[in-house]
Amino acid sequence: MKKTLIQGIMMAAGIFFASCSEDSVATNTIPEGTADTEINEDKTQVTAANVTNWTQYAVHVANLLTKDASTLSRAWLDDYKGRGAYAEQFKLPSTGSEYTSYAGCVQQILEGCADISNEVGTAKIGEPRDLWESGRYTEAVYAVESWYSYHSIDDYSNNILSVRNALNGTRDGSEADASIASYLKANNNELYQQTKSEVTAAYNAIKGMAAPFRSHIGNNSVLAAQKACADLEATITGRLKPFMVAAGETELKPIIENYVDRVVVPTYQQLEKQSRALNSAVRNLANNPSSQTFELAAQAWMEAREPWEMSEAFLFGPVADLGLDPNMDSWPLDAAALRNILQNGNFEALEWEGEFDEEDETIGAAQNVRGFHTLEFLLFYMGEPRTF
């Protein structure tokens, strides 16, 4: 769930502005772009006085991540809202169901691909760049997703790989026989070549951005990545989607089945597996806090983060309806509330109950202090694992 930019920046800034009066502040000069600026890094550190609350907070967040990943995997594989596995529902569209045709299914797939291509270019990369160009340099840094770990470029490039996988019907870069890519190659080779080229171009342009992104927001490489993402989104929306929706139901059926069985389900299974490994690493950290166990937990965070980012081309169904996306990936954080939890140990603030309603402020408040990015803050400092 993405908050409004101003709201998010205010939340993110809370932990920095609040810390300035209490903790020492490190100054970091950003060297790229039309102007330089000094960025005040949060200096809240792990100490003997706060390590118990710190690591217990991490344990609670890791537990919730594991629960959410398991809920998501089970919804696709076992049962969703008493109607059987969501995977089977998506593979068997019918009258009266959420999806009434395979054309509707492929439309959903391609809209997911277009949405994440657009989000990477205009929001994840574009919003910090817009702030930078307007002279709001500090706010620009706070708007960068995954900047605690300096993991932004990996996140965004994995988002593009989620598009590639959805189109190819595989997770390893090859093209399945029953896939959108193979259908295009056989029936519209020009569009196939264009789409394939633009996926590659978007991925390479993101990987080619000066790293870390939070320190190079003004670099011209950012503009190249934005353009490549915009080109990809335009092709998916304007050409690829209408072409595929017009395909016959018989031709689309195996494409949809393969997409579910070889892309979505295995990605969510990997997410659950890596979330459990992250949980174990965080529990080890809590039982034996040290620089080494922080490093192991930080590595486990990066490994669990990868399948999540590679699922963002299919943020529909249970992940959206059950509030699992904002549960696991809300950004920016409510940093002031996070800081309060670190101080008072009120971990009940992370929980919510009932049906998900994205307008419910109580639910939103809970989601703002949990998920991958809360763990990122707890495990990383200025792009490196925390030390103790």
C-alpha positions as CSV (number, residue, x, y, z in Angstrom):
1,M,0.0,0.0,0.0
2,K,1.4,3.3,-1.0
3,K,0.5,6.4,1.1
4,T,0.2,9.8,-0.4
5,L,3.7,11.3,-0.8
6,I,3.3,14.2,1.6
7,Q,1.8,12.0,4.3
8,G,4.6,9.5,3.8
9,I,7.3,12.0,4.0
10,M,5.9,13.5,7.2
11,M,5.9,9.9,8.6
12,A,9.4,9.2,7.5
13,A,10.7,12.5,8.7
14,G,9.4,11.9,12.2
15,I,12.1,9.5,13.1
16,F,14.8,11.9,11.9
17,F,13.5,15.1,13.2
18,A,12.6,13.5,16.5
19,S,16.0,12.0,16.9
20,C,17.9,15.2,16.3
21,S,17.3,16.5,19.8
22,E,18.1,13.2,21.5
23,D,20.8,11.5,19.5
24,S,23.9,12.5,17.6
25,V,23.4,13.0,13.9
26,A,25.6,12.0,11.1
27,T,25.8,14.2,8.1
28,N,26.1,12.8,4.6
29,T,26.6,14.9,1.5
30,I,24.8,13.8,-1.7
31,P,27.2,14.4,-4.6
32,E,25.0,14.1,-7.7
33,G,22.5,16.3,-9.4
34,T,21.9,20.0,-9.9
35,A,22.6,20.7,-6.2
36,D,24.2,19.1,-3.2
37,T,22.5,18.7,0.1
38,E,23.3,17.5,3.6
39,I,21.1,14.7,4.8
40,N,20.7,14.0,8.5
41,E,20.8,10.3,9.0
42,D,18.9,8.8,11.9
43,K,21.5,7.8,14.6
44,T,19.2,5.7,16.8
45,Q,21.5,2.9,17.6
46,V,21.2,-0.5,19.3
47,T,22.5,-0.4,22.8
48,A,22.5,-2.6,25.9
49,A,19.6,-0.5,27.2
50,N,17.3,-0.9,24.2
51,V,18.5,-4.2,22.7
52,T,15.7,-6.3,24.3
53,N,12.9,-4.1,22.9
54,W,14.8,-3.7,19.6
55,T,15.1,-7.4,19.0
56,Q,11.7,-8.3,20.3
57,Y,10.2,-5.8,18.0
58,A,12.1,-7.5,15.1
59,V,10.7,-10.9,16.3
60,H,7.1,-9.6,16.3
61,V,7.5,-8.2,12.8
62,A,9.1,-11.4,11.5
63,N,6.3,-13.4,13.0
64,L,3.7,-11.3,11.2
65,L,5.6,-11.5,7.9
66,T,5.7,-15.3,8.2
67,K,2.0,-15.4,9.0
68,D,1.2,-13.2,6.0
69,A,3.4,-15.1,3.6
70,S,1.8,-18.4,4.7
71,T,-1.8,-16.9,4.4
72,L,-1.0,-15.8,0.9
73,S,0.5,-19.1,-0.2
74,R,-2.4,-21.1,1.4
75,A,-5.0,-18.9,-0.3
76,W,-3.6,-19.7,-3.7
77,L,-3.0,-23.4,-3.0
78,D,-5.7,-24.5,-0.5
79,D,-8.7,-22.3,0.0
80,Y,-9.7,-18.7,-0.4
81,K,-12.9,-17.5,1.2
82,G,-14.4,-21.0,1.2
83,R,-14.4,-21.3,-2.6
84,G,-11.4,-23.5,-3.0
85,A,-7.8,-22.6,-4.0
86,Y,-7.5,-19.2,-5.7
87,A,-5.2,-20.9,-8.2
88,E,-8.0,-23.1,-9.4
89,Q,-10.4,-20.2,-9.5
90,F,-8.1,-18.2,-11.7
91,K,-7.4,-21.2,-14.0
92,L,-11.1,-22.0,-14.3
93,P,-13.0,-18.8,-15.1
94,S,-16.8,-19.2,-15.2
95,T,-20.1,-17.3,-15.2
96,G,-20.7,-15.8,-11.8
97,S,-17.0,-16.0,-10.8
98,E,-14.6,-13.1,-10.4
99,Y,-13.2,-14.0,-13.8
100,T,-15.6,-15.1,-16.4
101,S,-13.2,-15.8,-19.3
102,Y,-9.6,-16.5,-20.0
103,A,-9.5,-13.1,-21.8
104,G,-10.4,-11.5,-18.5
105,C,-7.5,-13.5,-16.8
106,V,-4.9,-12.4,-19.4
107,Q,-6.2,-8.8,-19.1
108,Q,-5.6,-9.0,-15.3
109,I,-2.1,-10.3,-15.9
110,L,-1.2,-7.6,-18.3
111,E,-2.7,-4.8,-16.2
112,G,-0.6,-6.0,-13.3
113,C,2.5,-5.8,-15.5
114,A,1.6,-2.3,-16.7
115,D,0.8,-1.2,-13.1
116,I,4.2,-2.2,-11.7
117,S,6.1,-0.8,-14.7
118,N,4.3,2.5,-14.2
119,E,4.8,2.5,-10.4
120,V,8.5,1.9,-10.7
121,G,8.9,4.7,-13.2
122,T,6.5,7.3,-11.8
123,A,6.4,6.6,-8.1
124,K,9.3,4.6,-6.8
125,I,11.8,6.4,-9.0
126,G,9.8,9.4,-10.2
127,E,8.5,10.8,-6.9
128,P,12.0,11.2,-5.3
129,R,13.2,12.7,-8.6
130,D,10.4,15.2,-8.7
131,L,11.1,16.3,-5.2
132,W,14.8,16.6,-6.0
133,E,14.1,18.8,-9.1
134,S,11.9,21.1,-7.0
135,G,14.7,21.7,-4.6
136,R,13.2,19.6,-1.8
137,Y,16.4,17.5,-1.4
138,T,15.9,16.0,2.1
139,E,12.3,15.0,1.3
140,A,13.5,13.4,-1.9
141,V,15.8,11.1,0.1
142,Y,13.0,10.2,2.6
143,A,10.7,9.3,-0.4
144,V,13.1,6.6,-1.7
145,E,11.8,3.1,-0.9
146,S,14.3,0.7,0.7
147,W,16.9,3.4,1.5
148,Y,17.8,2.2,4.9
149,S,19.4,-0.9,3.3
150,Y,20.4,0.9,0.1
151,H,18.6,-1.9,-1.7
152,S,16.4,0.3,-3.9
153,I,17.9,-0.6,-7.3
154,D,17.6,-4.3,-6.6
155,D,14.0,-3.9,-5.5
156,Y,13.1,-2.0,-8.7
157,S,14.9,-4.3,-11.1
158,N,13.2,-7.3,-9.4
159,N,9.9,-5.6,-10.1
160,I,10.8,-5.6,-13.8
161,L,11.7,-9.2,-13.5
162,S,8.2,-9.9,-12.2
163,V,7.0,-8.5,-15.5
164,R,9.4,-10.7,-17.5
165,N,8.3,-13.8,-15.6
166,A,4.6,-13.0,-16.1
167,L,5.1,-12.7,-19.8
168,N,7.5,-15.7,-20.2
169,G,5.5,-18.1,-18.0
170,T,8.7,-19.0,-16.1
171,R,11.0,-17.7,-13.4
172,D,14.4,-18.3,-14.9
173,G,14.3,-16.1,-18.0
174,S,13.4,-18.8,-20.5
175,E,10.1,-18.7,-22.4
176,A,7.5,-21.5,-21.7
177,D,5.7,-22.9,-24.7
178,A,2.4,-21.9,-23.1
179,S,3.1,-18.2,-22.4
180,I,2.3,-14.8,-23.6
181,A,5.8,-14.4,-25.0
182,S,5.5,-17.6,-27.1
183,Y,2.1,-16.7,-28.3
184,L,3.4,-13.3,-29.4
185,K,6.4,-14.8,-31.1
186,A,4.2,-17.0,-33.2
187,N,1.5,-14.5,-34.0
188,N,3.0,-11.0,-33.9
189,N,6.8,-11.2,-34.0
190,E,7.2,-7.5,-34.3
191,L,5.3,-6.9,-31.0
192,Y,7.1,-9.8,-29.4
193,Q,10.5,-8.2,-30.2
194,Q,9.4,-4.8,-29.1
195,T,8.1,-6.1,-25.8
196,K,11.1,-8.2,-25.1
197,S,13.4,-5.4,-25.9
198,E,11.6,-2.9,-23.6
199,V,11.6,-5.3,-20.7
200,T,15.3,-5.8,-21.1
201,A,15.8,-2.0,-21.5
202,A,13.9,-1.2,-18.4
203,Y,15.8,-3.8,-16.3
204,N,19.2,-2.6,-17.6
205,A,18.3,1.1,-17.2
206,I,17.4,0.5,-13.5
207,K,20.5,-1.5,-12.9
208,G,22.5,1.2,-14.6
209,M,21.3,3.9,-12.2
210,A,24.1,5.4,-10.0
211,A,24.1,3.5,-6.7
212,P,22.8,3.9,-4.1
213,F,19.8,5.6,-5.6
214,R,19.2,7.6,-2.4
215,S,22.6,9.3,-2.9
216,H,22.3,9.9,-6.6
217,I,18.7,11.0,-7.2
218,G,19.8,13.9,-9.4
219,N,21.9,11.7,-11.7
220,N,20.9,11.6,-15.4
221,S,20.8,7.8,-15.2
222,V,17.5,8.2,-13.2
223,L,15.8,9.9,-16.2
224,A,16.9,7.0,-18.5
225,A,15.3,4.5,-16.1
226,Q,12.1,6.5,-15.9
227,K,11.8,6.7,-19.7
228,A,12.4,2.9,-20.1
229,C,9.7,2.1,-17.6
230,A,7.3,4.5,-19.3
231,D,8.0,2.9,-22.7
232,L,7.3,-0.5,-21.3
233,E,4.1,0.5,-19.7
234,A,2.9,2.2,-22.8
235,T,3.5,-0.9,-25.0
236,I,1.8,-3.2,-22.5
237,T,-1.2,-1.0,-22.2
238,G,-1.6,0.3,-25.7
239,R,-0.5,-2.7,-27.8
240,L,0.1,-5.9,-25.9
241,K,-3.1,-6.0,-23.8
242,P,-5.6,-5.5,-26.7
243,F,-3.7,-8.0,-28.8
244,M,-3.8,-10.7,-26.1
245,V,-7.4,-10.1,-25.0
246,A,-8.5,-10.7,-28.6
247,A,-6.9,-14.2,-28.6
248,G,-9.1,-17.2,-28.6
249,E,-10.2,-18.9,-25.3
250,T,-8.7,-22.2,-26.4
251,E,-5.3,-20.5,-27.0
252,L,-5.4,-18.6,-23.7
253,K,-6.3,-21.5,-21.4
254,P,-2.9,-23.2,-21.3
255,I,-1.2,-19.8,-21.0
256,I,-3.2,-19.0,-17.9
257,E,-2.7,-22.4,-16.4
258,N,1.1,-22.3,-16.9
259,Y,1.3,-18.7,-15.5
260,V,-0.4,-19.8,-12.3
261,D,1.5,-23.1,-11.9
262,R,5.0,-21.9,-12.9
263,V,5.1,-18.3,-11.9
264,V,2.6,-17.2,-9.2
265,V,2.4,-20.3,-7.0
266,P,6.2,-21.0,-6.9
267,T,6.9,-17.3,-6.2
268,Y,4.6,-17.3,-3.2
269,Q,6.0,-20.6,-2.1
270,Q,9.5,-19.2,-2.2
271,L,8.3,-16.1,-0.3
272,E,6.9,-18.3,2.5
273,K,10.1,-20.4,2.6
274,Q,12.4,-17.4,2.8
275,S,10.1,-15.6,5.3
276,R,10.5,-18.6,7.6
277,A,14.2,-18.5,7.2
278,L,14.2,-14.8,8.0
279,N,12.1,-15.5,11.1
280,S,14.7,-18.0,12.3
281,A,17.5,-15.6,11.7
282,V,15.7,-12.8,13.6
283,R,15.0,-15.2,16.5
284,N,18.6,-16.1,16.5
285,L,19.4,-12.4,16.7
286,A,17.1,-11.9,19.6
287,N,18.6,-14.9,21.5
288,N,22.2,-13.9,20.7
289,P,22.4,-10.2,19.8
290,S,25.7,-9.4,18.2
291,S,27.1,-7.8,15.0
292,Q,27.3,-11.3,13.5
293,T,23.7,-12.2,14.1
294,F,22.6,-8.8,12.9
295,E,24.5,-9.5,9.7
296,L,22.9,-12.9,9.3
297,A,19.4,-11.5,9.8
298,A,20.1,-8.7,7.3
299,Q,21.2,-11.2,4.7
300,A,18.0,-13.3,5.4
301,W,16.0,-10.1,4.9
302,M,17.5,-9.5,1.5
303,E,16.8,-13.1,0.5
304,A,13.2,-12.9,1.6
305,R,12.8,-9.5,0.0
306,E,13.6,-10.9,-3.5
307,P,10.5,-13.1,-4.1
308,W,8.3,-10.4,-2.7
309,E,9.6,-7.8,-5.2
310,M,9.3,-10.4,-7.9
311,S,5.6,-10.9,-7.1
312,E,4.6,-7.3,-7.7
313,A,3.4,-7.8,-11.2
314,F,0.6,-9.9,-9.7
315,L,-0.7,-7.9,-6.8
316,F,-4.3,-9.0,-7.3
317,G,-6.6,-11.6,-5.6
318,P,-5.8,-12.5,-2.0
319,V,-2.7,-10.3,-1.7
320,A,-4.9,-7.2,-2.3
321,D,-8.2,-8.3,-0.9
322,L,-6.8,-9.5,2.5
323,G,-4.6,-6.4,3.0
324,L,-1.4,-8.5,2.7
325,D,0.4,-6.1,0.4
326,P,0.3,-3.2,2.9
327,N,0.8,-5.6,5.8
328,M,4.1,-6.7,4.3
329,D,5.3,-3.7,2.3
330,S,3.8,-0.5,3.6
331,W,6.0,2.5,2.7
332,P,6.9,5.0,4.0
333,L,6.7,4.0,7.6
334,D,5.1,5.9,10.4
335,A,8.5,6.5,11.9
336,A,7.3,8.4,15.0
337,A,5.1,5.5,15.9
338,L,7.9,3.0,15.2
339,R,10.1,4.9,17.6
340,N,7.4,4.9,20.3
341,I,7.1,1.1,20.0
342,L,10.9,0.8,20.3
343,Q,10.7,2.8,23.6
344,N,7.5,1.3,25.1
345,G,7.5,-2.2,23.8
346,N,3.8,-2.0,22.8
347,F,3.8,-4.7,20.1
348,E,0.0,-5.0,20.1
349,A,0.2,-1.9,17.9
350,L,1.3,-4.1,15.0
351,E,-1.9,-6.2,15.0
352,W,-5.4,-5.6,13.5
353,E,-8.5,-7.7,13.2
354,G,-11.6,-8.1,11.0
355,E,-12.1,-7.6,7.3
356,F,-9.5,-5.5,5.5
357,D,-10.6,-1.9,4.7
358,E,-8.0,0.3,3.2
359,E,-9.8,3.4,4.5
360,D,-9.7,2.1,8.1
361,E,-7.2,4.3,9.9
362,T,-6.8,1.8,12.7
363,I,-5.7,-0.9,10.2
364,G,-3.5,1.6,8.4
365,A,-1.8,2.6,11.7
366,A,-0.9,-1.1,12.4
367,Q,0.4,-1.6,8.9
368,N,2.6,1.4,9.1
369,V,4.8,-0.1,11.8
370,R,5.3,-3.7,10.5
371,G,6.4,-5.4,7.4
372,F,9.6,-5.6,5.4
373,H,10.5,-1.9,5.8
374,T,10.2,-1.9,9.6
375,L,12.5,-4.9,9.7
376,E,14.8,-3.1,7.2
377,F,15.1,-0.2,9.7
378,L,15.7,-2.5,12.6
379,L,18.4,-4.5,10.8
380,F,20.2,-1.9,8.6
381,Y,22.0,1.4,9.1
382,M,23.3,3.4,6.2
383,G,23.2,0.4,3.8
384,E,25.0,-2.0,6.2
385,P,23.8,-4.5,8.8
386,R,23.6,-2.9,12.2
387,T,26.2,-3.6,14.8
388,F,26.0,-4.4,18.5
